[in-house]
Every structure is written in structure tokens, then in C-alpha cells.
Amino acid sequence: MPDLSILDLSFVTEATPPSASLANSVDLAIHADRLGYRRYWVAEHHSLASVASSAPEVIIARIAAATQRIRVGAGGVMLPNHAPLMVAERFRTLEAFFPGRIDLGLGRAPGTDQTTAYALRRHQIQERDAEQDFLERLQELVLWDTGDFPATHPFKRIAVMPNDVRLPPIFLLGSSDYSAELSAQIGMSFAFAHHFASYDAAAAMGAYRARFQPSVWRATPHAILAVAVVAADSEAEAEHLASSADLNWLRRTRGEYRPLPSPEEAAAAPMGDRERELIRKHRRQLFVGTPQLVKARLDELAAATQADEIMITSPIYHHAARKRSYELVAKAYDIAPAESAA
């Protein structure tokens, strides 16, 4: 049975300001720790009205301090937004404070629109090939951790503090075949974003597993499948809660990034045939229903993708209902707290 983990975007709703959304993330992490989830990852997004998570390292520190067992990490740090040295320093610091409980997920996308991405990166070199830039940054990050810069390289003299700990486990994030191939080639863990990807999850994760090369990072492949889930005690209640995500998705197809709407607003929103068809298609990536129904769908996808872990994100308007959704899935899988493992 795959392990269960959580990806939290600190959803902002029309009734929950961003500061309260961050407080809810801490509360949800404590809840997840008690339920027995394996990991709790927070995202990096910028200038999105629906997502309060813009500083994952800060949130990770707060959540790790408030929990006891669960691993806490980034899902992920958008590496092109940051100097690799800063990433190495921050995550070594987190590892020093919370040894054996931190994860470092790395993404290639900016996590925002082009203008905000420019504001984040304007002091960096511009007009570079995105894939090559990511590869160079990843290579540099690894070298900061290993210290294997050539003897004549100027960076060889720099001490990455704290220098008595190593980086936590690294995961490459992706929604296509690129990160799957790269993760396999360099022998790192891989996490696939099924909840928004247009690329086939089974193809990406199958390619990763088939082409995995053992490395100093991992001897065997490890693949996480991130899935959007709305579970409730009844199918009718689950459908009611999922209507928030439905309307939110429709808005995003129009380029509207607003706080997560309430189910009541979603029910009142005008829907034509085109909108209903878009929702129907999106439901392939949103698993809605009772815990038994959700588990059946998750089990089917996990088997098809050979996932080692299922990482759940739940775009639910009410915080109590979101907590209940994670509780129901945990009970369906009969998970319980255990000793942390990488």
C-alpha cells in the first residue's frame, strides 16, 4: 500500500485572509501528524490571490516546530527563483534544527506569472534557456552540498553554513516527462503533479522507474503521485464541497486567479454547456466522493503509476471540511503514526 502524504497550498478563500490561511496550514499539519500522514509539503507560489504560500522555508520551520513526527518539506522550491547557495544554506539550517524530518522538493517553473517572475529574477542573468538554466542551478546546488567544486574554482573557498550537516533528501517535481527523465538519469526521487498535469501520469512515472540509475542519492527509485481529493461522509456532501474547486478551475481557464469561492457562490454561478464540459474533463484530475470511492480511484491510479506514495491536496473552502477530508482518507487507508523514515 502506498504511503499517504499531503501537499498544502495554504488556500485563501473569500472568508479566509492569507494570514489566517497560513495559520490553518499549521493547524492542518498538526492534524496530519496525529493522523499518521508521512509528509507535509508546502508550495511556492507568488502573486496568486488563492495561494498564501510564498515563502516555503519559513512555513516549513513553523510547521516542523509545531509537529512531532511528520516529515516537512517544500513541494517545492522553484529553483530558478533562487541562488543555489541560498537554497543550500536555508535547507541545511532546517535540517540542523529538525534532523531527519526535512525534504527539499525542487521545481523548474516560476510559480507565478511572467511579470512577477521578472520581479523575482531581475537581478539574475536573463534570456537563458529555461531547461539549461535549471540544470546548471541543480548541478551547483549539488556541488554546494558535496563540496566537490574543482580545486581552482572560486566557490571552493566558500563554506556553506551550517557545514556539519548535509542537505535533506532532494525530490525533483514535474508535470511532464522532462523531470521524470532527469530524475531517473541522476538517481533522485521524483514527484508527479497529477492534479494539474496534462501529461499522462502513468507514462511519466513508468519512464522514471524503468530508466532509474542508482546514485549517491538513492539506490532504488521512489515516486510520489500528487492528486487532488475531496472526500466527505456522503457523496452529496463531497459534490457540494467540490463545487468550489470546479468554479476555481473555470476561473483559472479564463486567467482569473481569485480566492477559492464558497460552494454557495459556485452553486449560484451561471453554467453553460461549455462550462459543464470543462468541469467534467477536470474531474479526471479531481477525485470526489466518499472515502471508499476516493480510495478505489486512488488505488487504481497508484497501481497504474506504481506510485510509492500518494500526496493529497484538497481545495476545500471550509477548513473544518478540509481537515475532515484528510481524516476520512486516513481512516480508509487505516494509517497511523509511526517513526519517520526518508
Secondary structure, 3 states (H helix, E strand, C coil): CCEEEEEECCECECCECHHHHHHHHHHHHHHHHHHCCCEEEECCCCCCCCECCCCHHHHHHHHHHHCCCCEEEEEEEEHHHCCHHHHHHHHHHHHHHCCCCEEEEEECCCCCCHHHHHHHHCCCCCCCCHHHHHHHHHHHHHHHHHCCCCCCCHHHHCCCCCCCCCCCCEEEEECCHHHHHHHHHHCCEEEEECCCCCCCHHHHHHHHHHHCCCCCCCCCCCEEEEEEEEECCCHHHHHHHHHHHHHHHHHHHCCCCCCECCHHHHHHCCCCHHHHHHHHHHHHHEEEECHHHHHHHHHHHHHHHCCCEEEEECCCCCHHHHHHHHHHHHHHHCCCCCCCCC
